[in-house]
């Protein structure tokens, strides 16, 4: 019997922003699949939480830096979908998985640059491309960028420029996939208190206070500030929004 519930895939959904996105999607009545790179236990906890909300969920191991693994990954996802929903179709893809890099422009190595581009740009491009046979017409793609694509903090040249590339890519995807009714948008978080980048924003009081001082709403962001926006973009209420960049930063550096 085919499920009437929409299924959304969130990469990097075991912790931080991805975890909150997965939970908010479930709150909106969607079933959620997440990927994790190394922490199977945290991923299992997220799955259990979503199942406790009465939604279907599953976690799949995926290193998004390895684009050669995507075809096999989607085959595995399609098997799960067929078994649990009666169809191989996804409603949405959220390209969230990522790592941080804090390195001055002058000192950034080619290996560091390649790693950032593979994870933050190439992965977004080809995860979405390989998803197309499984993405339902009228589906949703949400790419996660960063406020660092709009404003610059020293040490984020590779990371911020990769996110800038994602924002341009998003407009092209929205244009080319519009004939299928698929919307493609960018959510760009500001500085958030998570373990991302070794917990730099969360654990450095001086940096935390400095960011709060240049933010209109007067504080640093929390993971719970982001997931609801992603869930909205995957909902029917956002069906006429595509090719847009929504910064969720509390008004940072306005």
Helices and strands as residue ranges (DSSP letters): E 7-10, H 16-27, E 31-36, H 40-52, E 57-61, G 67-69, H 70-85, E 90-95, G 105-107, H 110-117, I 118-122, H 123-131, E 135-146, G 147-149, H 157-177, G 178-180, E 183-189, E 192-193, G 196-198, H 200-203, H 205-213, E 221-222, G 223-225, H 227-233, G 236-238, E 245-248
